[in-house]
Amino acid sequence: MKKRTIAAGLLTLLSVVTLAACSKTSESSKIVTMKGDTVTVGDIYDQLKGTPTAQQTTLNILISRVFEKQYKGKVSDKQVEEAYNNTVKSYGGEKNFLSAISQQNYTKETYKQYIRAEKLVEYASKQEAQKELTTANYKSAYKDYNPEVTVQLIQMDDESKAKSVLDQAKADGADFEKLAKDNSKTKKTEYTFDSGSTNIPDAVSKAAFSLKKGEVSDLITTADYQSLQQGQQKSLYYIIKVTSKADKNANWKAYKSRLKEIILNQKINNATFRNAVIGKAFKKANVKVKDKTMNDIITRYAKAADTSASTTTTKSEATTANSDKTTEASTDSQTTAAE
């Protein structure tokens, strides 16, 4: 516990040092005095500036300040509290959560600051992602889309028991609903989802889409992400039975609203796309790192923004070229008809 407290204290000090390094006056501020010598803010900064922790802290501060200014008022305190409470709940309570984040040098308040910054980046990413709502992208999303399926689900954390339950579920005349209620770790045993849903493990949804109505899956093994968050490595075991499955409409426009959500979510959660959004915001704010040691903290964002701009230009040129070809073809057709 003492080590964690010291680590959290160092992070706070590091934040102060990182900001103070921008000012000559602050650099000379004395942190420690002794006979014949002193330790200044500048001394500490010089020692820490090259470390990953220093760079990450600087980046967090930078993102927070740039996005707060450019998207002021777009994220409320209520949104931050809701996100914080949901995260705490996933850890089984605040005590477990605070213990976990202290290992990453976060306090309750600094973690809320992190959430706010993340929410601001998410908002900016969503605005940028609106540009991706093209007919071509809608059709591409439709191609990969699987409409809603309803399953009865059994979740277990014991492999031996899961195999035994699977044998029972596969037997003729098995009452799957009763098996689910008697053996599943989850109170809820029926789920409806499509390929854009995020509340079901990918392996489970993939299995569901491959099954026909009335079929029972084989044993599906996934990582227990909650245990991973707590520093453990466990597995979860699933068995599902498909009870309802919608046919896919041949017209993509029937799913336009849902496809829009999927396209936006995929972009927002794509690291390269988010880096480009951050890079554009930094460029707009004219962010420049004065210390070469810290320069790497914005390089990847600048590159992502440049790549994004280049890709957008290429797409625009291709669209213009296709438009020109269409116009030429139309003109040639009209000329031939006149002749």
N, C-alpha and C positions, 0 to 999 in steps of 0.2 A: 504493500500500500504506500509506503514511504517513497519507494522508487517512482511509482506512478505520479505521486504528488510533485516530486522534483521534476519529472518529465513535463508535466503540465505547466509548471512554473517556468521551465526553460522555453517552452513554446511561447508563452506570454511575453517573456523577456525578448525572445527572438523577434516577435512581431514589433515590439517597441524599437529594437535595434535596427531592424530592416527599414522602418519608416524614418527613424532618426538619422540614418546614414545619408539621407538626402540633404541634410543641413550641416554646414561646417560647424556652426555653433553647437549643435546637438552632438556631433562627433566628439567634441572635446569635453562633453559633460562627464563628470567623474562618477563612476559607479562604486569604486572602492578606493580608499586612501590608506597609505601605510608609510612608514618611515622611509623617506627618500624615493618614493614611487607612488604611482596611482594606476588604476585601471579605468579606462574611459569607454564610452559607448563605441567609439571607433575601434578600440582594441578588440572588443567582443565581436563586432561586425566582421572585422578582418579574419577572425578565427572561424566564424560560422558561415560566411557567405557562400562558400563553395559546397556546402553540404546539401543533400537532397531535401532535408527538412527546411532549410533556409529558403531554398528555391520554391518549394511547395507553399510555404507560408507567404512569401512575396506574391506568388501567383494568386493565392486565395484573396489577398488584400486587393490586388490589382483588378481581378474580375469583379469583386464586390463594388469597388469604387466606380469603375467604368460603367457597369451595367446599372447601378443605382442612379447614376446621372442621366444615362440615355433612356432608361425605362422607368423613371420615377413614378411611383404610385401604381405600378402594374402588378405588384405583389403585395398583398395585405398581411398584417400581423396574424389574422385569423387563418390564412392559408398556411403560414409557417407553423402555427400551433397545431393545426390538423395534421400536417405532414410529420411533425415531431411526435405527436401522440400515436400516430399509426406505426411509426418506426419503433417506438417504445413497446407497443403492443406486440409487435412481431418478435421481440426479444423476451417476452414473458414478464414484462414489468420494468419500471424505471431503474430499480436496483441493478438488475442484470445489464441493462442498456448502458448505464453510466460506467459500470465496471468495464464493459467492452470498449467504449469509446475512449476511456482514460488510457488504454493501451496504445491508442493512436494519437495520444496527446491532445484530445479534445475535452473541453468542459461542456456543461449543458448550454451555456451561453454561446461559446464559440461554435458549437455544433448547429445551433439555431441560425447563426450567421452564415454558416456553410449552406444550410437549407435555403435561406433567402437567396443567396447567390445562385444556387442551382435552379431555383424557381425562376429567377430573372433570365438566366440563360435558356431555360426551357421555353419561356414566353417568347424570347427573341427568336429561338429556333423555330417555333411554331409559325411566327410571322413570315420567316424566310421560307419555310416549307410550303407555304401557300402557293409559291411560284411553281411547285412541282405537280400541281393538280392539272396536268395536261391529259388530253384524250389518250395519248400513247401510254402514259403511266397508269391511267385507269384500266386500260385493256390489259396491261402487263400484270397489274394487281389481281384482276379478275381471273387471269389464267391460273394463278397460284391459289385462288380462293376456294375454300371448302365451306359450303353453307352449314347451318346449324345441325348438330347432332345431339341427342339426349342419351346419357348413359347412367346406369347404376354402377356405383364405384365402391370398391373395397380397398382401403389403405391400411397397411400393416408395417411394422418395423422389425418383425421377426421372420427371417427367411424360411426357416423350417415350418413354422405355422402357416406362412403364406402358401407354401407348396401343398400342404395338406388341404387348405381351403380351396386351392385351385382344383385339386382332384375332385372335391365335392361339387364345385361349381360346374365342372365339365360333365358330371354324371347325368344320365338321363333323368328327366323329371325334377332336376334340382330347383329349389326355391331360392333364386339368386337374391331376391329382395331381403329374405330372412337372413341369408348368409351375410349380407352387407350390414344389416342392423346388428347382428350378433358379433361380428368380427372386426368391422372397420373402426379405426381410431377416430375418424371424423364423425360428428353427429349427423352432418348432412351426407346423404348417400346418393343423391340424384343431381346431376349437373347437365346443363345445356350450354353449349359453346360452339363457336365457329373457329376457323383457322386464324382469326385475328385476336382471339381471346388470350389473355395473359394470366388468367387465374388457374389454369390447368398446366401441369408440366408438359413440355413439348413431346416427350416420348409417349405420354398418355393420349394426347390429342392425335398424334400421328397414328397410333394404333386404332383409335376410334374411327378415323376417316377411312382406314383400310378394311374395316369390318362391315358386314351386312347387318341389317336389322335382325335381332335375335341371337347374333353370334357372341360368344364369350372369348375374350382375349387370352393369350398366354400370360405368364407372369412378366410384369413390366417393372424393371428396376431403375430407380433414379437416386440422385444424391439428395440427402436431407439438408437443404440449404440453411434451415434454422440452426442445425447442429454445427454447420460450418461457420456461421456467424459467431457461435460461442466457442470456436476453436476446436471443435470435435469433427470427426469424419464418420458419418453413419449413412446408411441407405434406407430408402423407403420402397415398399413393394406394393404394386397395384394390380388389381384384377378388375376388368370392366365388362359390362354387357350392354350392347347397343339396344335401346328400346325404341328409338325413333330417329329417322334420318331423312332430311329434306333433299329432294332432287334439285340439281343445279339448273337454274334458269339459263336459257341459251343467250339471253340479252344481258350484257354487263350492266346496262343502265338500271336494271332491277335492283342492283346492289350499290348504286352510286354513293348513297349516303354512308354506307358501311365501308366501302372501299376508300372513301375520303378519310375516314378515321384511321384506317390501316396505313395508308400512305403517309399521313402526317405523323403517326406514332413511330413508324419505321425510320423516318428522317430524324425526328427528335431524339431517338435513342441510338442513332448511328454516330459513333465517336468522330469519324472523319467530318461528317456534316456539322456537328456541334463545334469542332475545332475551327472550321471555316467561319462559322457565325461569330465565335469569339475573336478570331483573327480580324474580321471585318470591323468589329466594335473597337478593337485596339487601334486599328488603322484610322478609324474615324476620330478617335480620341487623341491621335498623334502620340501614341505611347512609344517612348524611347527609353531603353535601359542604359543608364550611364556607366554602369560597372560591367565590363566584359565578362567577368566571372559569372554574372547572373543572366547573360544574354540568351542562354538556351531556353529560358522560361517562356519566351515569346516566339522563338524561331519556328517551332512546329505549327504554331497558330498562324503565323504570317505565311508559311508555305501552304497551309491548307486553304487559306483565303485566296492566295494567288492561283492555286490549282482550280479552285471553285470558279473563279472569275474566268480563267482560261477555258474551262469546260463549258461555261455558260455562253461565252463568245463563239466557241466552235458550234454549239447547238444552234445559236442564232444565225450563224453564217450558213449552216446546212439548211435551215428552214427557209432562209432567203433564197438560196440556190434552188431549192425544190419549187419555191413559189415562182421563180423566174422561168424554170423549165416548164411549169404548168402554163404560164402566160404565153411562152413561145409556142408550145404545142397547140394552144387554143388559137393563136394568131395564124399558125400554119394551116390549121383546119379550116378557119374562116376564109383564108386566101384560096385554098384548094376548092372550096365550095363555090366561091365567086367565079373562079375560072371555069 
